[in-house]
C-alpha cells in the first residue's frame, strides 16, 4: 500500500471545489464522462497506429448507480492507467495557486474546472470519498486502486480490475444523495452527454409485454454518437434537419429554414442553426443555441460568442477553438471568438441573400416570421445592416413585397413632396387606420405595413439610411399635408371666429387627452373632422414604451391634432348655426373688449423697452388691471362657446364620428353616440 499527499500548492483545494464551484456542481458527471471519452479515443488511436495489438471490444462507457449505497460508478474500457500514471495525472494537479485562483475568478466561476486540470476533482463537489479502479493497456500492467476522502491524503493499493479500462466510484455525501437517483442521472446525461462520440450505456432497454414493462438484457444507449452537425451536408436531406430540430426542441413548431456550419480553417466550427418562427412574440425566447466542445455540451448562454440578434436563433454550435473555461470578459476579447462570431453573422447573411436571389417567393412567404429577426439584426449590428439592405423586404398594405430599391423606384414619381423629399407612408394596423389608407390610395399613393414591436425604432433607422426621404404614419396628418405638393390656402375666417369654433369643438371632445384644434381647408370629400397624432410625438412615445430611453416623452399625456374641415358642408352648417345663435352675444363681447385692448396698447407703448424698475407704479397697476379685465371678458366669451359646443348635437356627432373612425369612442361616450344617432335618424 502506498500513501501520499496530493501535489497542490495549498491544502485549500477541496474547500475551493466544494464552496466556490458549488453552484455548478452538476457538471461533475460531464467531466468524468469526458475523461472516459478521452481514454477510449486514446486506445482507438493506439490501435490505429499499431501500438496496441489487442482486441478493442465494444468501446463503451457505462454509468451505474446504487441508491442504497449512495454510489455512482463511471466505467470505461479505454486506455487505463498504471500506478505511475495515476501518480502523474491524479496526484499532481495542474493547479497554479488556490489563493491566486480565488482572487482572480471568484466572481466568474463559469465552467472553470477544466481550465485548471480539475475535471476529475469536480467529483469531490458531490462525493465524500472517490475511488479509482484502473488497469492500463500496457503489457504486464498491474491493476491499481486509488482512493481519497476529500483531503490531500490519498491511498494507492493493488486494484481488482481484470480488464483494460477505468472505474470511478463516487461515494456521495449527504447533500448530494439525489444524484444516485435514476431520474437525476438521466437528466444529467441527457443535458451534457447526449451527443458524445462514444456510446454511453445507462440501465437496460425496456419493452411492454402483456401490459407489463419488461427489462431486457441489453444496455440502453442514451446518446447519439454521430449527431447531424458532424455529418456532411451533401449526405443529408431537409427532413433530416427537421427531425433533428424536433429532437432538440420537442415542443416547438418546425423552423423556417436552417444553416449548416462547417469550417476547418482558420478555426474549427461545425453546427446547425435554425430560424424559428418568432412572429408576434413580445418575449422572444433566447438561450436556445447549445454550445458544444467536441460534442460535449457546455452551455446555452452564447451571448458572448454570437452577436446579440443571433441569440434569437435555435440550434447547435460546436468548436474546440472557443476558450470555454475562462471568464466572459476574456471570452469577448478573444480573437477566435470574434472571428467565429463574424463568420456566423456572414453565413446567416449569405443564406438570406441566397434566398432573396434564388428563392424570392420562399423568402416572401416566410417574411412575417423573419422580419422581427432581421430588423433586430439591422438595428443592433451595423455590418449585418449593410448586408441586409440587399435582401430586406418592405411589405405594402396590399400584401406585396419590394426590395428597398424597388420600392423607392415605385413611389418616387408620386410621393415626392415640394421639398424634393420622398415620403414613405406606412400603417401599423390596417384595420384601425383603414380610412387613412384609403385616403392615401385615392391619391395614387402606396402605404407600407410596419406592424412589429420593433418598428417604432426601425422607422428611425430607415429614415437615417434613406437619402432625401421621410417616413410618416398614414394617420399622422391629412394626406395632402403628409405629401405636401404646394402651399395650402388658409380658411377665410377671422382669428376670433377661428378661436370661437375651436373652443366649441373642444368642449364636445372627451376629457383626458390634450387636443390641438385648427380650422383648415381640407377636401370636400374628406371628413368633417380629422383626428391625427403628431408623427414625432407618437414615434417617440412608442420608442419610450419599448425602452428607447425617451422617458420624458413616455410620461407626457396623449395629445391629438384635431383638424376641422372648413370645406365640409356640415362644418359650414355648424358655422351658420353658431352665427345665428351666438353672433349678438359674441359681438357684445367684441365691443366690450375693444376699449381695454386699446388702452392696454397705449400703456405698452408708453412703457416701451424700459426696465422693470424704471416703469411708474401707476402704469404697472393699470396694465395689470386691464389684462385682468380682458381675461375675464375672454373667459366669459369662451364659456358661452363651451356651453354651445356641449349643447350642440351636430358638433358632438361629427366629433364622435371622427373618434369612432379612430377607435377612440368607448364606454359611456359610445353609448351616448348610439342614442343620439338614433334620435337624429327619426
C-alpha positions as CSV (number, residue, x, y, z in Angstrom):
1,X,0.0,0.0,0.0
2,X,1.2,3.5,-0.8
3,X,0.1,6.7,0.9
4,X,0.9,10.2,-0.1
5,X,-0.2,13.8,-0.3
6,X,-1.8,15.3,-3.5
7,X,0.6,17.7,-5.1
8,X,-1.1,21.1,-4.9
9,X,0.4,24.4,-3.8
10,X,-2.1,24.7,-1.0
11,X,-4.2,22.4,1.0
12,X,-7.3,24.6,0.3
13,X,-8.2,22.8,-2.9
14,X,-11.1,20.8,-1.6
15,X,-12.8,23.7,0.2
16,X,-12.5,25.6,-3.1
17,X,-14.0,22.8,-5.1
18,X,-16.9,22.4,-2.6
19,X,-17.6,26.0,-1.9
20,X,-16.8,28.1,-4.9
21,X,-17.8,25.7,-7.6
22,X,-20.9,24.5,-5.8
23,X,-23.3,26.5,-8.0
24,X,-22.1,24.4,-10.9
25,X,-21.9,21.1,-9.1
26,X,-24.0,19.1,-11.6
27,X,-21.2,19.2,-14.2
28,X,-19.2,16.6,-12.3
29,X,-20.7,13.8,-14.4
30,X,-19.9,15.7,-17.7
31,X,-16.3,16.0,-16.6
32,X,-15.9,12.3,-15.6
33,X,-17.7,11.1,-18.8
34,X,-15.5,13.4,-20.9
35,X,-12.4,11.9,-19.3
36,X,-13.7,8.4,-20.2
37,X,-14.3,9.5,-23.8
38,X,-10.7,10.7,-24.0
39,X,-9.5,7.3,-22.6
40,X,-11.5,5.4,-25.2
41,X,-10.4,7.7,-28.1
42,X,-6.7,7.2,-27.0
43,X,-7.0,3.4,-27.2
44,X,-8.6,3.7,-30.6
45,X,-5.7,5.9,-31.7
46,X,-3.1,3.4,-30.3
47,X,-4.9,0.6,-32.1
48,X,-5.0,2.6,-35.3
49,X,-1.3,3.3,-35.2
50,X,-0.5,-0.4,-34.5
51,X,1.0,0.2,-31.0
52,X,-1.9,-1.6,-29.4
53,X,-2.4,-5.0,-31.0
54,X,-5.1,-6.5,-28.7
55,X,-8.9,-6.6,-29.2
56,X,-10.7,-3.3,-28.8
57,X,-14.0,-4.9,-28.0
58,X,-17.2,-2.8,-27.8
59,X,-15.8,0.6,-26.8
60,X,-18.4,1.9,-24.4
61,X,-18.8,4.0,-21.2
62,X,-21.1,2.5,-18.6
63,X,-22.8,4.5,-15.9
64,X,-24.4,2.7,-12.9
65,X,-25.8,3.9,-9.6
66,X,-26.8,2.3,-6.2
67,X,-29.4,4.4,-4.4
68,X,-29.0,2.2,-1.2
69,X,-25.2,2.7,-1.0
70,X,-25.4,6.2,-2.5
71,X,-22.8,5.5,-5.1
72,X,-22.3,6.3,-8.8
73,X,-19.8,4.4,-11.0
74,X,-18.5,5.6,-14.3
75,X,-16.7,2.8,-16.2
76,X,-14.9,2.7,-19.5
77,X,-12.8,0.2,-21.4
78,X,-10.3,2.8,-22.6
79,X,-6.6,3.2,-22.1
80,X,-6.5,2.7,-18.3
81,X,-3.6,3.9,-16.1
82,X,-0.5,2.4,-14.5
83,X,0.4,3.4,-10.9
84,X,2.9,5.8,-12.3
85,X,0.2,7.4,-14.5
86,X,-2.2,7.7,-11.5
87,X,0.6,9.5,-9.6
88,X,1.2,11.8,-12.6
89,X,-2.4,12.6,-13.7
90,X,-4.4,12.3,-10.4
91,X,-2.0,13.3,-7.7
92,X,-0.1,16.1,-9.4
93,X,-2.9,18.6,-10.2
94,X,-2.2,21.2,-12.8
95,X,-3.2,24.0,-10.5
96,X,-1.4,27.3,-10.3
97,X,-2.3,28.5,-6.9
98,X,-5.5,28.2,-5.0
99,X,-5.1,31.7,-3.5
100,X,-4.4,33.4,-6.8
101,X,-7.3,31.4,-8.4
102,X,-9.7,32.6,-5.7
103,X,-8.7,36.3,-6.0
104,X,-9.0,36.3,-9.8
105,X,-12.0,34.2,-10.5
106,X,-14.3,34.0,-7.5
107,X,-16.9,36.2,-9.3
108,X,-16.9,34.4,-12.6
109,X,-16.7,30.7,-11.9
110,X,-18.5,29.5,-15.0
111,X,-17.2,26.2,-16.4
112,X,-13.8,26.9,-14.9
113,X,-12.9,23.5,-13.6
114,X,-11.4,22.0,-16.8
115,X,-9.3,25.1,-17.3
116,X,-7.2,24.2,-14.2
117,X,-6.9,20.5,-15.0
118,X,-9.5,19.8,-12.3
119,X,-12.0,17.7,-14.4
120,X,-11.6,14.6,-12.2
121,X,-11.6,16.6,-9.0
122,X,-15.1,18.1,-9.7
123,X,-16.3,14.7,-8.3
124,X,-15.5,16.0,-4.8
125,X,-18.3,18.6,-5.2
126,X,-20.7,15.7,-4.6
127,X,-18.7,12.9,-3.1
128,X,-17.2,12.4,0.4
129,X,-15.0,9.6,-1.0
130,X,-13.8,8.8,-4.5
131,X,-12.2,5.5,-5.6
132,X,-10.5,4.7,-8.8
133,X,-10.1,1.1,-10.1
134,X,-7.9,1.0,-13.2
135,X,-5.9,-1.3,-15.4
136,X,-3.6,0.0,-18.1
137,X,-3.5,-1.3,-21.7
138,X,0.3,-1.7,-21.3
139,X,1.5,-5.3,-21.4
140,X,2.1,-6.8,-18.0
141,X,0.4,-3.8,-16.2
142,X,-1.0,-4.4,-12.7
143,X,-4.4,-3.2,-11.6
144,X,-4.3,-0.1,-9.4
145,X,-6.8,1.2,-6.7
146,X,-6.6,4.8,-5.7
147,X,-8.9,6.4,-3.0
148,X,-9.3,9.7,-1.3
149,X,-11.7,11.2,1.2
150,X,-11.7,14.8,0.1
151,X,-8.5,15.9,1.7
152,X,-4.9,16.0,0.4
153,X,-4.1,12.4,1.7
154,X,-4.7,9.5,-0.7
155,X,-4.0,5.8,-0.7
156,X,-2.8,3.6,-3.6
157,X,-3.2,-0.2,-3.3
158,X,-3.4,-3.1,-5.7
159,X,-6.7,-3.0,-7.6
160,X,-9.1,-5.7,-8.6
161,X,-9.9,-4.7,-12.2
162,X,-9.4,-7.6,-14.6
163,X,-9.9,-5.9,-18.0
164,X,-8.4,-2.8,-19.5
165,X,-10.0,0.5,-18.5
166,X,-11.1,2.6,-15.5
167,X,-13.9,2.7,-13.0
168,X,-14.5,5.9,-11.0
169,X,-16.7,5.2,-7.9
170,X,-18.2,8.2,-6.2
171,X,-19.5,7.7,-2.6
172,X,-21.9,10.6,-2.5
173,X,-22.1,13.0,0.5
174,X,-25.3,13.6,2.4
175,X,-26.3,16.7,0.5
176,X,-25.8,15.0,-2.9
177,X,-27.7,11.8,-2.5
178,X,-30.2,12.8,-5.1
179,X,-27.5,12.2,-7.8
180,X,-27.8,8.4,-7.3
181,X,-31.5,8.5,-8.5
182,X,-32.1,7.1,-12.0
183,X,-34.1,10.2,-13.0
184,X,-31.4,12.6,-12.0
185,X,-28.6,10.7,-13.8
186,X,-30.9,10.5,-16.9
187,X,-31.4,14.3,-16.7
188,X,-27.6,15.0,-16.5
189,X,-26.7,12.5,-19.2
190,X,-29.4,14.0,-21.5
191,X,-28.2,17.5,-20.8
192,X,-24.5,17.1,-21.1
193,X,-23.7,13.8,-22.8
194,X,-26.5,13.2,-25.4
195,X,-24.2,13.8,-28.4
196,X,-20.9,12.4,-27.1
197,X,-18.9,10.5,-29.8
198,X,-18.6,7.3,-27.7
199,X,-21.6,5.1,-26.7
200,X,-22.8,5.7,-23.1
201,X,-24.8,2.9,-21.5
202,X,-27.1,3.6,-18.5
203,X,-29.6,1.0,-17.4
204,X,-31.2,-1.6,-19.6
205,X,-33.6,-1.4,-22.6
206,X,-37.3,-2.0,-21.6
207,X,-40.3,-3.0,-23.5
208,X,-44.0,-3.6,-22.9
209,X,-45.2,-7.2,-22.8
210,X,-48.7,-8.3,-21.8
211,X,-49.4,-4.9,-20.1
212,X,-46.1,-5.0,-18.1
213,X,-42.8,-3.3,-18.6
214,X,-40.0,-5.9,-19.0
215,X,-36.3,-5.2,-18.7
216,X,-34.3,-6.7,-21.5
217,X,-30.7,-8.0,-21.2
218,X,-29.5,-5.2,-23.5
219,X,-27.7,-2.0,-22.4
220,X,-29.7,1.2,-23.0
221,X,-27.5,3.6,-25.1
222,X,-28.5,7.2,-24.2
223,X,-26.5,9.2,-26.7
224,X,-26.3,9.8,-30.5
225,X,-22.6,9.4,-31.3
226,X,-22.9,10.9,-34.8
227,X,-25.2,13.9,-34.4
228,X,-26.3,15.7,-37.6
229,X,-23.8,18.5,-37.4
230,X,-20.9,16.0,-37.6
231,X,-22.2,14.8,-41.0
232,X,-21.6,16.2,-44.5
233,X,-24.4,18.5,-45.7
234,X,-24.3,16.6,-49.1
235,X,-25.4,13.4,-47.3
236,X,-28.4,15.0,-45.6
237,X,-32.0,15.8,-46.7
238,X,-34.3,18.5,-45.5
239,X,-36.3,16.0,-43.4
240,X,-33.1,15.0,-41.5
241,X,-32.6,18.7,-40.4
242,X,-36.3,18.9,-39.4
243,X,-36.1,15.7,-37.4
244,X,-33.0,16.8,-35.6
245,X,-34.7,20.1,-34.7
246,X,-37.7,18.2,-33.2
247,X,-35.2,16.2,-31.2
248,X,-33.6,19.3,-29.8
249,X,-36.9,21.3,-29.3
250,X,-39.8,18.8,-28.9
251,X,-42.5,21.4,-28.2
252,X,-41.6,23.9,-31.0
253,X,-43.1,24.4,-34.4
254,X,-40.9,23.4,-37.3
255,X,-38.3,26.1,-38.1
256,X,-38.4,28.3,-41.2
257,X,-35.0,27.1,-42.5
258,X,-31.5,26.2,-41.4
259,X,-27.8,26.9,-41.9
260,X,-25.2,24.1,-41.7
261,X,-21.9,25.5,-40.5
262,X,-18.8,23.6,-41.5
263,X,-15.4,25.4,-41.2
264,X,-12.0,23.9,-40.6
265,X,-9.8,27.0,-41.2
266,X,-8.7,29.4,-39.7
267,X,-10.7,27.9,-36.8
268,X,-12.8,24.8,-36.5
269,X,-16.5,25.3,-36.3
270,X,-19.4,23.0,-37.0
271,X,-23.1,23.3,-36.2
272,X,-26.6,23.8,-37.4
273,X,-28.5,27.0,-36.8
274,X,-32.3,27.2,-37.3
275,X,-34.5,30.2,-37.9
276,X,-37.5,29.7,-35.6
277,X,-41.0,31.2,-36.1
278,X,-41.0,34.3,-33.9
279,X,-43.8,36.5,-35.2
280,X,-45.9,38.3,-32.6
281,X,-43.8,37.1,-29.7
282,X,-43.1,40.1,-27.4
283,X,-40.8,38.0,-25.2
284,X,-38.6,36.1,-27.8
285,X,-37.1,33.0,-26.3
286,X,-33.3,33.2,-26.1
287,X,-30.8,30.6,-24.8
288,X,-31.8,28.2,-27.5
289,X,-28.4,27.8,-29.1
290,X,-26.5,25.0,-27.5
291,X,-22.7,25.3,-27.4
292,X,-20.6,22.1,-27.6
293,X,-16.9,21.4,-27.5
294,X,-16.1,18.2,-29.4
295,X,-19.7,17.0,-28.8
296,X,-19.5,17.8,-25.1
297,X,-22.3,20.1,-24.0
298,X,-21.0,23.3,-22.4
299,X,-23.7,26.0,-22.2
300,X,-26.8,27.5,-23.8
301,X,-25.7,31.1,-22.8
302,X,-23.9,32.0,-26.0
303,X,-24.3,35.9,-25.8
304,X,-20.5,36.3,-25.9
305,X,-20.0,34.0,-28.8
306,X,-22.7,35.1,-31.2
307,X,-24.0,38.7,-31.8
308,X,-26.9,39.6,-29.7
309,X,-29.5,39.4,-32.5
310,X,-28.4,35.9,-33.4
311,X,-29.3,34.6,-30.0
312,X,-32.8,34.5,-31.3
313,X,-31.8,31.6,-33.5
314,X,-32.0,27.9,-32.3
315,X,-29.6,25.1,-32.9
316,X,-26.1,23.9,-32.1
317,X,-22.5,25.3,-32.4
318,X,-19.5,23.0,-31.8
319,X,-16.0,24.3,-31.7
320,X,-12.9,23.2,-29.9
321,X,-11.4,26.7,-30.5
322,X,-13.6,28.6,-28.1
323,X,-11.9,29.1,-24.8
324,X,-14.8,27.8,-22.7
325,X,-13.4,27.7,-19.3
326,X,-12.5,31.3,-18.7
327,X,-14.4,34.4,-17.8
328,X,-16.8,36.1,-20.1
329,X,-14.8,39.3,-20.3
330,X,-11.9,37.2,-21.6
331,X,-14.2,35.4,-23.9
332,X,-15.4,38.6,-25.5
333,X,-11.9,39.9,-26.3
334,X,-10.6,36.5,-27.6
335,X,-9.7,36.9,-31.3
336,X,-11.0,33.4,-32.2
337,X,-14.4,34.2,-30.7
338,X,-14.6,37.4,-32.7
339,X,-13.7,35.5,-35.9
340,X,-16.3,32.8,-35.1
341,X,-18.9,35.5,-34.3
342,X,-18.2,37.3,-37.6
343,X,-18.3,34.1,-39.5
344,X,-21.7,33.1,-38.1
345,X,-23.1,36.6,-39.0
346,X,-21.7,36.3,-42.5
347,X,-23.2,32.8,-43.0
348,X,-26.6,34.0,-41.8
349,X,-26.4,37.0,-44.2
350,X,-25.2,34.7,-47.1
351,X,-28.2,32.4,-46.5
352,X,-30.7,35.2,-46.5
353,X,-29.2,36.8,-49.6
354,X,-29.2,33.5,-51.4
355,X,-32.9,33.1,-50.6
356,X,-33.5,36.6,-51.9
357,X,-31.7,36.0,-55.2
358,X,-32.8,32.4,-55.9
359,X,-35.9,31.7,-53.9
360,X,-37.6,35.1,-53.6
361,X,-41.1,33.6,-53.3
362,X,-40.0,31.4,-50.4
363,X,-38.5,34.5,-48.6
364,X,-41.7,36.4,-49.1
365,X,-43.8,33.6,-47.7
366,X,-41.6,33.5,-44.6
367,X,-41.1,37.2,-44.3
368,X,-43.6,37.9,-41.5
369,X,-41.7,35.4,-39.3
370,X,-38.3,36.6,-40.3
371,X,-39.0,40.3,-40.2
372,X,-38.5,40.8,-36.5
373,X,-35.2,38.9,-36.5
374,X,-33.8,40.9,-39.5
375,X,-35.0,44.2,-38.1
376,X,-33.3,43.4,-34.7
377,X,-30.1,42.5,-36.6
378,X,-30.1,45.7,-38.6
379,X,-30.7,47.8,-35.5
380,X,-28.0,46.2,-33.4
381,X,-25.3,45.2,-35.9
382,X,-24.0,47.8,-38.5
383,X,-22.2,45.2,-40.6
384,X,-25.3,43.0,-40.8
385,X,-27.4,46.1,-41.6
386,X,-25.2,46.9,-44.6
387,X,-25.6,43.3,-45.9
388,X,-29.3,43.2,-45.1
389,X,-30.1,46.2,-47.3
390,X,-29.6,43.9,-50.2
391,X,-32.2,41.3,-49.2
392,X,-34.5,43.0,-46.7
393,X,-38.1,43.5,-47.9
394,X,-40.8,46.1,-47.4
395,X,-44.3,44.8,-47.3
396,X,-47.2,47.0,-48.5
397,X,-50.7,47.0,-47.1
398,X,-51.7,45.2,-50.4
399,X,-49.5,42.2,-49.3
400,X,-46.9,43.0,-52.0
401,X,-43.2,42.8,-51.3
402,X,-40.4,45.0,-52.5
403,X,-36.7,45.4,-52.0
404,X,-35.6,48.8,-50.8
405,X,-34.5,49.9,-54.3
406,X,-37.7,48.5,-56.0
407,X,-39.9,50.4,-53.6
408,X,-38.0,53.7,-54.0
409,X,-38.5,53.5,-57.8
410,X,-42.2,52.7,-57.3
411,X,-43.1,55.7,-55.1
412,X,-40.6,58.4,-56.2
413,X,-42.7,59.7,-59.1
414,X,-45.9,60.2,-57.0
415,X,-44.7,60.5,-53.4
416,X,-42.1,63.3,-53.7
417,X,-43.1,66.4,-51.9
418,X,-42.5,70.1,-52.8
419,X,-39.2,70.0,-50.9
420,X,-37.9,67.1,-53.1
421,X,-38.2,64.6,-50.3
422,X,-39.7,61.1,-51.0
423,X,-42.4,60.4,-48.4
424,X,-42.7,56.8,-47.2
425,X,-46.2,56.3,-45.9
426,X,-46.8,53.4,-43.5
427,X,-49.6,51.9,-41.4
428,X,-49.2,50.0,-38.1
429,X,-52.7,48.5,-38.2
430,X,-54.6,48.0,-41.5
431,X,-58.0,47.8,-39.8
432,X,-57.6,50.7,-37.3
433,X,-56.1,53.0,-40.0
434,X,-58.3,51.8,-42.9
435,X,-59.9,55.2,-43.8
436,X,-56.4,56.9,-43.8
437,X,-55.0,54.2,-46.1
438,X,-57.9,54.6,-48.4
439,X,-57.4,58.3,-48.5
440,X,-53.8,57.8,-49.5
441,X,-54.7,55.2,-52.1
442,X,-57.3,57.7,-53.6
443,X,-54.3,60.0,-54.4
444,X,-52.4,57.1,-56.1
445,X,-50.1,56.6,-53.2
446,X,-48.8,53.3,-51.7
447,X,-48.8,52.5,-48.0
448,X,-46.3,50.2,-46.2
449,X,-47.2,47.9,-43.3
450,X,-45.0,48.2,-40.2
451,X,-46.7,46.1,-37.6
452,X,-44.0,44.5,-35.5
453,X,-42.9,45.6,-32.0
454,X,-39.6,47.0,-33.2
455,X,-41.0,49.2,-35.9
456,X,-41.0,52.4,-33.9
457,X,-37.2,52.1,-33.7
458,X,-36.8,50.6,-37.2
459,X,-38.6,53.5,-39.0
460,X,-36.0,55.9,-37.4
461,X,-33.2,53.5,-38.6
462,X,-34.5,53.5,-42.2
463,X,-35.1,57.3,-42.2
464,X,-31.4,57.8,-41.2
465,X,-30.3,55.4,-44.0
466,X,-32.5,56.6,-46.9
467,X,-31.4,59.8,-48.7
468,X,-33.8,62.7,-49.1
469,X,-36.7,60.9,-47.5
470,X,-39.1,60.9,-44.6
471,X,-41.4,58.4,-43.0
472,X,-44.9,59.3,-42.0
473,X,-47.6,57.1,-40.4
474,X,-50.6,57.4,-42.6
475,X,-52.8,58.7,-39.8
476,X,-50.4,61.3,-38.5
477,X,-51.9,64.1,-40.6
478,X,-54.2,64.8,-43.6
479,X,-52.7,63.0,-46.6
480,X,-52.2,66.2,-48.6
481,X,-50.1,67.6,-45.7
482,X,-48.1,64.4,-45.4
483,X,-47.1,64.6,-49.1
484,X,-47.2,68.4,-49.4
485,X,-47.2,69.3,-53.1
486,X,-47.9,73.0,-52.8
487,X,-48.6,75.6,-50.0
488,X,-52.1,75.3,-48.7
489,X,-54.6,78.2,-48.6
490,X,-55.9,79.3,-45.2
491,X,-59.6,79.4,-44.3
492,X,-61.2,82.8,-45.0
493,X,-62.3,83.4,-41.4
494,X,-61.1,85.8,-38.7
495,X,-58.8,84.8,-35.8
496,X,-61.7,85.4,-33.3
497,X,-64.0,83.2,-35.3
498,X,-61.3,80.5,-35.5
499,X,-60.9,80.7,-31.7
500,X,-64.7,80.6,-31.1
501,X,-65.2,77.5,-33.2
502,X,-62.2,75.6,-31.8
503,X,-63.5,76.4,-28.2
504,X,-66.9,75.0,-29.1
505,X,-65.4,71.8,-30.6
506,X,-63.0,71.2,-27.7
507,X,-66.0,71.2,-25.3
508,X,-67.5,68.4,-27.3
509,X,-64.4,66.1,-27.1
510,X,-63.8,63.6,-24.2
511,X,-61.8,64.7,-21.2
512,X,-58.3,63.3,-20.7
513,X,-56.1,63.8,-23.8
514,X,-54.6,67.1,-24.9
515,X,-56.1,68.5,-28.1
516,X,-54.6,71.0,-30.5
517,X,-57.5,72.3,-32.7
518,X,-57.3,74.1,-36.0
519,X,-59.7,75.1,-38.8
520,X,-58.3,74.0,-42.2
521,X,-59.2,73.9,-45.8
522,X,-59.3,70.1,-46.5
523,X,-61.1,68.5,-49.4
524,X,-64.9,68.5,-49.8
525,X,-64.8,64.7,-49.9
526,X,-62.7,64.4,-46.7
527,X,-64.4,64.0,-43.3
528,X,-65.8,66.9,-41.3
529,X,-63.3,66.4,-38.5
530,X,-59.9,64.7,-38.8
531,X,-58.1,63.4,-35.7
532,X,-54.3,62.7,-36.1
533,X,-51.3,62.3,-33.8
534,X,-48.0,64.1,-34.4
535,X,-45.6,61.7,-36.1
536,X,-42.7,63.0,-33.9
537,X,-44.5,62.7,-30.6
538,X,-46.2,59.4,-31.3
539,X,-43.0,57.8,-32.6
540,X,-41.0,58.8,-29.5
541,X,-43.8,57.7,-27.1
542,X,-43.7,54.3,-28.8
543,X,-39.9,54.2,-28.5
544,X,-40.1,55.2,-24.9
545,X,-42.6,52.3,-24.3
546,X,-40.0,49.9,-25.9
547,X,-37.3,51.2,-23.6
548,X,-35.7,53.6,-26.0
549,X,-34.5,55.9,-23.3
550,X,-37.1,58.6,-24.2
551,X,-38.8,58.5,-20.9
552,X,-39.7,62.2,-21.0
553,X,-41.9,61.6,-24.0
554,X,-43.4,58.5,-22.4
555,X,-44.6,60.5,-19.4
556,X,-46.4,63.1,-21.4
557,X,-50.2,62.8,-21.8
558,X,-51.6,61.6,-25.1
559,X,-52.0,64.5,-27.5
560,X,-54.1,64.7,-30.7
561,X,-54.3,67.2,-33.5
562,X,-57.9,68.0,-34.5
563,X,-58.5,69.5,-38.0
564,X,-62.0,71.0,-38.5
565,X,-62.6,70.8,-42.3
566,X,-63.7,74.3,-43.4
567,X,-64.7,72.9,-46.8
568,X,-67.1,70.3,-45.5
569,X,-70.9,71.1,-45.8
570,X,-71.7,70.1,-42.2
571,X,-69.0,72.4,-40.8
572,X,-70.4,75.2,-42.9
573,X,-73.8,74.4,-41.4
574,X,-72.3,74.5,-37.9
575,X,-70.7,77.9,-38.6
576,X,-74.1,79.2,-39.8
577,X,-75.9,77.8,-36.7
578,X,-73.3,79.3,-34.4
579,X,-73.6,82.8,-36.1
580,X,-77.4,82.6,-35.9
581,X,-77.5,81.7,-32.2
582,X,-74.4,83.5,-30.8
583,X,-73.5,86.4,-33.1
584,X,-75.3,89.0,-31.0
585,X,-73.7,87.8,-27.8
586,X,-70.3,87.4,-29.4
587,X,-70.4,90.9,-30.9
588,X,-71.2,92.3,-27.5
589,X,-68.0,90.7,-26.1
590,X,-66.0,92.0,-29.1
591,X,-67.2,95.6,-28.4
592,X,-66.7,95.2,-24.7
593,X,-63.1,94.2,-25.1
594,X,-62.2,96.9,-27.6
595,X,-61.7,99.8,-25.1
596,X,-59.5,97.9,-22.6
597,X,-57.5,96.5,-25.5
598,X,-56.9,100.0,-26.9
599,X,-55.9,101.4,-23.6
600,X,-53.5,98.4,-22.9
601,X,-51.8,99.1,-26.3
602,X,-51.3,102.8,-25.2
603,X,-49.7,101.8,-21.9
604,X,-47.5,99.2,-23.5
605,X,-46.3,101.8,-26.0
606,X,-45.6,104.2,-23.1
607,X,-43.6,101.5,-21.2
608,X,-41.7,100.5,-24.3
609,X,-38.4,98.9,-23.5
610,X,-38.0,100.4,-20.0
611,X,-36.5,98.1,-17.4
612,X,-38.9,96.9,-14.6
613,X,-37.6,99.4,-12.0
614,X,-38.0,102.3,-14.4
615,X,-41.7,101.8,-15.0
616,X,-44.0,104.1,-13.0
617,X,-46.2,102.3,-10.4
618,X,-49.4,103.7,-11.9
619,X,-48.6,102.3,-15.3
620,X,-47.8,98.9,-13.8
621,X,-51.0,98.8,-11.8
622,X,-53.1,99.9,-14.8
623,X,-51.5,97.4,-17.1
624,X,-52.3,94.5,-14.7
625,X,-55.9,95.8,-14.2
626,X,-56.5,96.0,-18.0
627,X,-55.0,92.5,-18.6
628,X,-57.3,91.0,-15.9
629,X,-60.4,92.8,-17.4
630,X,-59.5,91.4,-20.9
631,X,-59.0,87.9,-19.5
632,X,-62.4,88.0,-17.7
633,X,-64.2,89.1,-20.9
634,X,-62.4,86.4,-23.0
635,X,-63.3,83.8,-20.3
636,X,-66.9,84.8,-20.5
637,X,-66.8,84.5,-24.3
638,X,-65.1,81.1,-24.0
639,X,-67.8,79.9,-21.5
640,X,-70.5,80.9,-24.0
641,X,-68.8,78.9,-26.8
642,X,-68.1,76.0,-24.5
643,X,-71.8,75.8,-23.4
644,X,-72.8,76.0,-27.1
645,X,-70.4,73.2,-28.0
646,X,-71.6,70.9,-25.2
647,X,-75.2,71.5,-26.2
648,X,-74.8,71.1,-30.0
649,X,-75.8,67.6,-31.1
650,X,-74.3,68.3,-34.5
651,X,-70.8,69.2,-33.1
652,X,-71.0,66.3,-30.8
653,X,-72.0,64.0,-33.7
654,X,-69.1,65.0,-36.0
655,X,-66.6,64.8,-33.2
656,X,-67.9,61.3,-32.2
657,X,-67.8,60.1,-35.8
658,X,-64.1,61.1,-36.0
659,X,-63.4,59.4,-32.7
660,X,-65.2,56.3,-33.8
661,X,-63.2,56.1,-37.0
662,X,-60.0,56.2,-34.9
663,X,-61.2,53.5,-32.4
664,X,-61.3,56.1,-29.7
665,X,-65.0,56.2,-28.8
666,X,-65.7,53.8,-25.9
667,X,-67.9,53.2,-22.9
668,X,-70.4,55.9,-21.9
669,X,-69.4,58.2,-24.8
670,X,-70.1,55.3,-27.3
671,X,-73.5,54.6,-25.7
672,X,-74.5,58.3,-25.9
673,X,-73.4,58.4,-29.6
674,X,-75.6,55.5,-30.5
675,X,-78.6,57.0,-28.7
676,X,-78.0,60.4,-30.4
677,X,-77.6,58.8,-33.8
678,X,-80.9,57.0,-33.5
679,X,-82.7,60.3,-32.4
680,X,-81.2,62.2,-35.4
681,X,-82.4,59.5,-37.8
682,X,-86.0,59.8,-36.7
